[in-house]
Amino acid sequence: MALTLTRVKVGPWGGTGGRAWDEGGYDDTSGGGYTGIRSMSIGSSNWCVSSMLFVYDYNGRRVKGKLHGVEDFGTNVELDFPGEVLTHISGYHDSKLIRRLEFRTNRDRTLGPYGANTLDKEQWRQFEVPMEKAGSIVGFSGRGGNYNYIDAISVYIAVWNPDRFFDTLRQRGIIAYRMAPIRLQLREMEKLRNEQVERDHVEMNAEEGQEETKQKVHDLQKQVDQKKERLRELVYKRQHQAENETLRSTEEDLEQLERREQTMQQLMQKMLQEFRHLEDQILETKRYEEDMKQKRALIEREQLDLLNEPEMIRKLKEQQQQVARQLKKLEGQREQSRRLELEKILKNTEEQMKNKIKKERIHPAHFWD
């Protein structure tokens, strides 16, 4: 038994960058489109929707889509399909990216918002497609790759109540494009659902069996632990007896080790003393070497002085000759000064005698007196 539903495509919203992708179904021409959404993982950045990954239903089978955007996967959300479906989508976009997304289910559960933390209503445009009690989302398409984020998005919708659905779209001015219809294989879906219930029942029984097995293993483990404890007690008793026998030997070994330790300490002290004595000798040797260096330097200076002695004697003789010449020169100057002084005195004396003779000639009587 098959149920045919009208399927439409609404959108796209967003930019034109990146590469196009389409997850509307296996074979749209023959009505093989996806029949619902099982789960979704939508990633968010601070300014846009960063990634999208959906798991679809195809007449009772799970089909995993591809990851679009960056590899962050986002938070996975499971829907209780077929009892829970997506019946509302809204969000914001600009000319480049999908900035924000939010979904709602027929059970009035809100999923999101995903994407930007804050809204820029002046730069971004809002979109919204309500389909409560009229249809549900069964697939997605869009564009991605520009900036590694989600550039654009469209939705495939299975219409249950065409009059109500298209009337709502006309009121909101939304354009919908008819696609190939969806054929719901109800018997196959019921069969798969029964198989899933059976698998769940088997898994539940297996879990109960595992719990029972775990309890038995726990009891056996407890018995093993008790036997191990008794064995430890027996081993401890035997070890205690053996320890009493080996304790004396251990004490003797400890005493011997203490004696060896004392001997080693004495040797260490003796070695420390010798080491200090050796350090003193090294310091004394260094001081002796410094003294020898100073004496060697003094001897080298004396040797240099001895090597330079003839030159020094020659210089001294030259200085003595120079001093003698200066003394002789001074002596000549002094003799000349004396001679000039004597000549001056004699001249003055002669002048005085002449003057006196002249006076006596003028006054002879006085002269004889």
Stockholm file with secondary structure:
# STOCKHOLM 1.0

chainA/1-369         MALTLTRVKVGPWGGTGGRAWDEGGYDDTSGGGYTGIRSMSIGSSNWCVSSMLFVYDYNGRRVKGKLHGVEDFGTNVELDFPGEVLTHISGYHDSKLIRRLEFRTNRDRTLGPYGANTLDKEQWRQFEVPMEKAGSIVGFSGRGGNYNYIDAISVYIAVWNPDRFFDTLRQRGIIAYRMAPIRLQLREMEKLRNEQVERDHVEMNAEEGQEETKQKVHDLQKQVDQKKERLRELVYKRQHQAENETLRSTEEDLEQLERREQTMQQLMQKMLQEFRHLEDQILETKRYEEDMKQKRALIEREQLDLLNEPEMIRKLKEQQQQVARQLKKLEGQREQSRRLELEKILKNTEEQMKNKIKKERIHPAHFWD
#=GR chainA/1-369 SS CEEEEEEEEEEEEECSCSEEEEESEEEGGGTEECCEEEEEEEEECSSSEEEEEEEEEETTEEEECCCEESTTCCEEEECCTTTCCEEEEEEEECSSCEEEEEEEETTCCEEEEEECSSCCTTTCEEEEEECTTTEEEEEEEEEECGGGSEEEEEEEEEESCHHHHHHHHHHHTCCEEECCCEEEEHHHHHHHHHHHHHHHHHHHHHHHHHHHHHHHHHHHHHHHHHHHHHHHHHHHHHHHHHHHHHHHHHHHHHHHHHHHHHHHHHHHHHHHHHHHHHHHHHHHHHHHHHHHHHHHHHHHHHHHHHHTHHHHHHHHHHHHHHHHHHHHHHHHHHHHHHHHHHHHHHHHHHHHHHHHHHHHHHCHHHHHC
#=GC SS_cons         CEEEEEEEEEEEEECSCSEEEEESEEEGGGTEECCEEEEEEEEECSSSEEEEEEEEEETTEEEECCCEESTTCCEEEECCTTTCCEEEEEEEECSSCEEEEEEEETTCCEEEEEECSSCCTTTCEEEEEECTTTEEEEEEEEEECGGGSEEEEEEEEEESCHHHHHHHHHHHTCCEEECCCEEEEHHHHHHHHHHHHHHHHHHHHHHHHHHHHHHHHHHHHHHHHHHHHHHHHHHHHHHHHHHHHHHHHHHHHHHHHHHHHHHHHHHHHHHHHHHHHHHHHHHHHHHHHHHHHHHHHHHHHHHHHHHTHHHHHHHHHHHHHHHHHHHHHHHHHHHHHHHHHHHHHHHHHHHHHHHHHHHHHHCHHHHHC
//
